[in-house]
Amino acid sequence: MFLAQEHIAELRREAEVVRLRSRLRAARRPQPDGTVTIRLDRAGDASRLYQLAAQSGARLAPGPFVLAEADGRVVAALPVRGGPAVSDPAERTSDLHALLKLRAAQLAARDRGIPRLRTGGAAPRMA
């Protein structure tokens, strides 16, 4: 019994060392400048999308995709025609999912021929 308890204590200490090393590596990484680009995918993004899906353990739905790009890396993607988002599990992307959903809805509405809201200039006059 004593040996088992010692072994458990040793495993816990090793796990704590691994956690501390992980935090140290994360602290040493350069911090992003906070700039995120939301855009539609292009032909050259296919490999990035497959890598993202492999990292997240998800399957890609049929495209096209709306992408969230931070520091030149694709960190999240959402199919325009519906389906689950894929995102980098090492990144915090929950806030980006709302932006991706909004942009996908805008693109889907455009494809269905629904008029867009005017976002600038004078408001139309009512007769």
WOGIWO-V9775 format. One record per pair of residues at least 12 apart in sequence whose C-alpha atoms are under 7 Angstrom apart, sorted by the first residue. I is the first residue (numbers start at 1). J is the second residue. If there is no record, write none. Layout:
# WOGIWO-V9775
((I | J) (I | J))
This chain:
# WOGIWO-V9775
((32 | 71) (35 | 70) (36 | 68) (36 | 69) (36 | 70) (37 | 68) (37 | 69) (37 | 70) (38 | 66) (38 | 67) (38 | 68) (38 | 69) (39 | 66) (39 | 67) (39 | 68) (40 | 65) (40 | 66) (40 | 67) (41 | 64) (41 | 65) (41 | 66) (41 | 67) (48 | 74) (52 | 86) (52 | 87) (52 | 88) (53 | 86) (55 | 88) (55 | 89) (56 | 86) (56 | 87) (56 | 88) (56 | 89) (58 | 86) (61 | 79) (61 | 83) (62 | 79) (63 | 79) (63 | 80) (64 | 79) (64 | 80) (65 | 77) (65 | 78) (65 | 79) (65 | 80) (66 | 78) (66 | 79) (66 | 80) (66 | 100) (66 | 104) (68 | 96) (75 | 87) (75 | 88) (76 | 88) (76 | 93) (78 | 100) (80 | 104) (80 | 108) (81 | 108))
